[in-house]
């Protein structure tokens, strides 16, 4: 047998030329036969071995290859041989063609809308500075459920006009969900990029929500948290993070699990994983005056009328319950998100006690009755609401309220 003595180094500068010729010459493109690949690749300096390694990845049957899968593992070209991309219709078409194979939809990469009801408070300015800097600065935000962690990151991206991708973590989340995997699309098996790769390529903010709900399968993100290129094991390709890419994670715990049973699904996160976050923020509930602004704006947005004193009484009620919870007097507390739910219920039923009752029925009967009794006393002024609640002078009225606390 005649040995292939041609130089086995891939002539990467001719990759696009070969792909273009195949598209023009083969009527069944993107399905191409082996002999067509060898004919055009050999004409541009590829050996039999390098042509096979570069262009023959997978296809519908033996002897036929799908060129759309080749787009996913296109070799990185050396700078010296890379021509500047030209703005042309064909370039746009090639880009759309490639992304249609790599992802069912790119809608998960977008700039969130500015919420006119959002009020910036607490560490919002720090989060926005990190996002504005466009530096790789992984941030871990922990705090009780319903205090606006996710909303704060989303609105920081909205005001900075930065694209972001939100990934919801669950115990079942694995590398296939995050990095990507093969999917059956239009009768063909193709590699679909996951949200992590999309965020890296777009140079946007990757928001990993409920980080502490994941299992050890999320350890596949360790390299991502170092800001380094990621090798996609399933394709052999390498994805480099574009400038501006950053990771922000939210969680109810600090990665050590929860002993009180409140967050029973929270997992203990490997310390080597958490260590890769540059900084952490422990987010509390908003201070009294901030939460009052939030509730008032939410009442306005829900068109609640005839209840002018309700916001003050509702926030006071929530604050008393939280203080009692901190002193271990009760086992439950009222989040800012729960207060916003009550306002929404009030806009529908126009009855304060009914709205509160509907929104706290999930608690045990004894707790529910105690909470209702407390609000009744506050509403009828049987309890002095001037309790020197902590205020936050750093809050602003910019446009906002943590109304859809996630």
Residue, then its C-alpha position, 0 to 999 in steps of 0.5 A: x500500500x502506498x504510504x501517505x508522505x504528504x506533510x500531516x500538518x493541517x493547513x488551517x488557513x485553507x479550512x474556509x476555502x475547502x468548506x466554501x468549495x464543498x458548499x458550492x460543488x456538492x449538490x447534497x451539501x451539507x451532507x458530503x461524501x468521503x471522496x468529495x472531501x478528499x478531492x477538495x481538501x487534497x487540492x489545498x494541501x491536506x493529507x489524507x490523514x489531516x483531511x479525515x481528522x479535520x472534516x470527517x466527524x459524523x454523518x447520517x451513514x457510512x461514507x457520508x459526512x455532515x459539514x454542520x458538525x465540522x463547524x462546531x470543531x473548526x480549528x483555531x487559526x494562527x494570527x499570522x494567517x487569519x484574514x480580517x473578517x469582512x462584512x458581507x451577506x455570505x459571512x452573515x449567512x455562515x454565522x447564522x448557519x453555524x449558530x443554528x446548529x450549535x444551539x436550538x435558540x440563543x434567546x437565553x443571551x439577552x440584555x434584561x429590561x430595566x424594571x421601573x419599580x426597582x430600588x437600588x440598595x445595599x451592595x447594588x452599587x458594588x455589583x454594578x461596578x463589577x459588571x461595569x468594569x468588564x473584568x473577570x471577577x467571579x462573585x458569590x452572593x448569599x442570603x435568605x430567600x426572597x431578599x432580592x439577590x437575583x433581581x439585584x444582579x439582573x437590574x445591575x445588568x439592565x442598567x449597565x446594558x450588559x447581556x446576561x445568561x441566567x442558569x437555574x441550578x437543581x440537584x439534577x444539573x450536570x455538565x450536559x446541561x451547563x456546557x452542552x451535549x448532543x441533541x437530535x435536531x431535525x432528524x440529525x444528531x448535532x452538538x448544542x452549546x449550553x448556557x455556559x459556552x454561550x455566555x463565554x462566547x458572548x462575553x456576557x454575565x453568567x448568573x448561576x442561580x441557586x448555586x448551592x442546590x447543585x450536586x458535585x456535577x457542577x464541578x465541571x465549572x471549575x475551569x470556567x471560574x478561573x477565566x480560562x479556555x474550556x475544552x469541550x470534551x464531546x467535540x474536542x473543540x476549545x472555547x475561549x472566554x470573550x472580553x467582558x465574560x464574568x460569573x456571578x452566583x447566588x445561593x441561600x447558604x455560603x456553601x456549607x449547607x443548612x442545619x436548621x432545615x429551612x433550606x433542606x435541598x442546599x448542598x455542601x459545596x466543595x471548598x475548592x470550588x467556592x475558593x475560586x470565587x474572588x469575592x462574596x457578598x452576604x445580602x440581608x433583607x432591606x432596611x425598614x425605609x428601603x423596604x417601605x419604598x419597595x412596597x409603596x412602589x409595588x402598591x402603585x404598580x399593582x394599582x392598589x387604592x384606598x389603603x394609604x397606611x397599609x405599606x407602613x403597617x405591612x413593613x412594620x409587621x414583617x420587621x417585627x416577625x424578623x426580629x422575633x425570628x432572629x431571637x428564636x421566638x418563631x420558626x418562620x419569617x416574612x421575606x420582602x418577596x412575601x410582602x410583595x405577594x400580599x400587595x398583589x393579593x390585595x389588588x385582587x381581593x381588596x381585603x387586607x386580612x384576606x390578602x395576608x391570610x392567603x399568602x401565609x397559609x403555607x405556614x403551620x396553623x399555629x404560626x399563621x394564627x400568630x402572624x394574623x393576630x400580630x398584624x391585626x394589632x398593628x393595623x388597629x394601632x394596639x402595638x406601637x410601630x415606632x420600634x427604631x427599625x434600622x434604616x439604610x441611608x444608601x438606598x436610592x429612588x433611581x427606578x426601582x424596587x425588589x418587587x419580583x424578588x427571585 
